[in-house]
Amino acid sequence: MVVSKKERRQDQILEALDRNPSMRVNELADSLNVSSETIRRDLARLDAAGRISRTYGGAVRGQVSEPHLAERLGQHIEARQAIARKAMELIGDAETIFVGGGATTLHFARALRSTTRRLTVLTPAHRVAAELSENANIQIMCLPGLFDGKEGLVTGPETLAAIQRFYTPVAFMGASGVDAGGVSEAMLGPSEVYRAMIECSLTAYVLADQSKFDRRALKYITGWTEGIHLVTDVKPSAPLLSKLEAGNAKIHLSIDV
């Protein structure tokens, strides 16, 4: 099948929005060497087809937003369980840890229920707290904030203020996207919470399976720096791996390779 020039350009627009969801109309026009009016027409067609969502001055790629937590819990189960087991090995001798929300961190909480050691967990995620409550050795501190029932966690100024009162050796969190630029999150509220957890911990473990690789979500949480560790199921692509190494970030694989 012959692909038209317009179709090729629209595919290039989608690829550009995958790399950077915040690109503006004029930036897309410059990168593709066409007029802004041409880009606006293409965006209108892509929006009508449900492939993007228009924003003021630009657009966001439809797939950047994640499904609700209930849907994500049924995806990549074996990979996430393996990542959770690997994360268990990385707690070390920490007595207090941060645990974020999301599907992979919920699998981590389920694995953590088996611990026989004393541990204090600070979390914004109510489902994580509920899972851990079955183990009497784990003391749970539920952070305050505005509750999002679909994601099962709290966000907002009260959550950030509470996090800043503490400092833990390690933090565990998920991600919507993992690419050469760093770790990104599809939702603004959780992105601020996870950034605060990173700032208030010595080491942050990002639990992300390969479906998150080379994917940029709405807002970066962190770049690849020392103290940021990726816990995943397969070795990343060479460009992503080189960025981790350049930033002195570390990678932990849930299977031997």
N, C-alpha and C positions, 0 to 999 in steps of 0.2 A: 504494500500500500504506500502510495506517495504521500509524504507529510508536507503540508503547505507551510509557507514561510510564517504565516500567522500562528499556526499550531506550534511550530518550533519556538517562536518567540514566547508564546504563553507557557510552554514547558520551561523555558529559561527563567521566566518570571517566578514560577513555582519553585524552581531550584534556588533562586536568589532568596526567596522568602524562607525557605528551609534553613539557609545559612544565617540569615539575619531577618527575623520577623518584623523588625521595626523599620525596614527600609521605606523611604518616602517615594512619592511618584517621581520627583525630579531625579532622585538617585537611581531609580530603575531606568528612567529614560536615558540618563548619561551612560549607565553601564551597558545598555543594549543599543546605544547610538540611534535612538528614535525619538520622536517628539513626545512631550508629556501628554498631549491629547491622544496619541496612539496608545500609550500605557493606560490612560483612563478608560478607553474603550475596551482594552484587553481585560482590565480588572473588573469592569462591569460584566463582561461575558463570563469570566471565571466565578464571580460572585453569584450570578444567576444559575450557574451549574453546580453551586454548592461546594466549590473547590477551595474557596477562600472566604474570608469575611472582611468587608470593606471597613476601614477606619478613616478618621479625619486625616486627609493628606496621604493616605496609603492603604495598606491592607495587611492582614495576617493570614498565614497559611492555615487552612482548616485543621490539619492534623496536629498542629502544635498543641492544642488543648487536649488534655488527657481525659479518658473516660472517668466516670465516677469510681470511687474506691471499690464498691461492690462488684463492678464489672472487672476491674483490674485484678481482683483477688482470684479470678478464675483463669488468669493468663500466666504463662511461663512458670507454672507451679514448681516443677522439678528443679529448674534453674534457680529459682528464688529460695527454695528450701536448701539447696546446696550452698548458696551464698550465705544464708543465715547460719548454717553450721560452721562455715569458715569464719564468719564474724565472731562466733562464740570463742574461737581460739585467740582472738585479738583483744579481748578485754584485759588480758594480763592480770596484774594485781590491783587494778583500779577498784576502789570501793564505791565510787559514785560515777554515774554515767548519764549523759543525755541520750534520749532515744526519740527521734522524730516520728512523723506520721507516714502513711503510705502503705502500699501492698507489701513491698519487700521487708520493710521494718516490722510489719505485723508478723510475717513469717519469722523474723529474728526474735520477736517477743515470744512466740510460741516455742522456739528452740530454747530460749532463756528460761522458760518455766522449769526446766530440768536441773538447773544449777543447785548445788548443795551449799554454796557459800553465801555469806551475807553480802548484800548489795543494795545500794540506794539508787533508784532510777527516777530522773526528772523527765517528764514528758508532757507535750501539749496534746497528745493523742489519747482519747478516752478508751479506744479499743485496745491500744497497747497496755494501758493501765489495767483494764479488765482482764486481759490475758495473764498479766504478771501477778494479779491479785491471788491467783490460785497457789502461789508459792509463798509460804510464810517467811522464808529467808529474805524475801525481797521487800524492801520498804519503798513505797511509791509516793512521789510528790507530783500531783496533777497541777500543772501550771494554770493560772487564771487567764481569762480572755473571752473574746466573742466566739461562740461555738458555731461551727459549720457542720450541720448534721450529715451532709452528703460525704464529707471527708472525715468526719469524726474527730476533729481536732479544733483547738482554739488558736486564734491569732489576734493581733491588735496591740495597742500601746501597753496594756496591762501585761500581756504575755512577754513582750520585749523587756519591760521593766523588771519582771520577775527573773528572767534569764540572766540579766546583768547583775543580779545579786549573788550569783554563784559562779564557781569556776571548777570544771571537772577535768580529769586527765584525758577522757575520751568522749567523743560524741558519735552516734550512729544515725545516719539519715539516708533517705532515698534521693532520687533525682528524676526529673522528667526528660532531661537530655544530658548527654556527655559528649563533648566534641573538643576540638583542638583549643577552643577558647576557654574551656573550663566546664563547670557543672552548672546546669540551668534548671529552672523550675517554671512550670506552666502557670502557676497561680501566684499572684502578688503577695497575699497575706502570708502563706507558708514560706515563700522565698525570704521574706524579712525575718521570720522566726528561725529558719535554718542558718541564715547568715549570722544571726546573733549567737546561735549555738556554737558555730565555728569560732567566733571571736572569743567565746568564753570557755574554750577547751584547748588542751594542748595538742591533741591529735583528733582529726575528724575522719571517720570512715564513711565513704559514700558507697552504699550498697546498690548496685545497678547491673542488671543483666544486659546481654549483648543487644537487645532490642532498643536500648537507649543510646547506642554508639552512633557517633557522627550525626547527632540530632541536636538542634538548638531550640530550646523552648523560650518562653517570653522573657525571662529575666535571669541573668547570671547570678549565681550565689557566690561562687568563688572561681578564681583561676587555678591553674596547676602550680602549687607552691609547696615548699617543705611543710610537712604537717598535714597535708591532704593525701589520703590514701583511697584508692579505688579497689573495692572488693567486687569481683565479677566472675562470670562463668567461663569466659574464653579470652584469649589474648586479643587485645584491640588491634586495629589496623596500624600499619607502620606510621602514618602521619600522626595519629593520635598518641601512639606509644612514644614517639619522639618528643612530643610536647610534654608528656608526663616526665620523661627523663630530663628534659631541659629545665623543667621547673623544680627538680628534685622531689617530685611527688612519687609515691610508691604504689605498686599494684600487687594485689593478692588474688590468686586464682583459686577457685573452689575445687578444681580438679588438677591433677598433676599433668603437665605437658612436657 
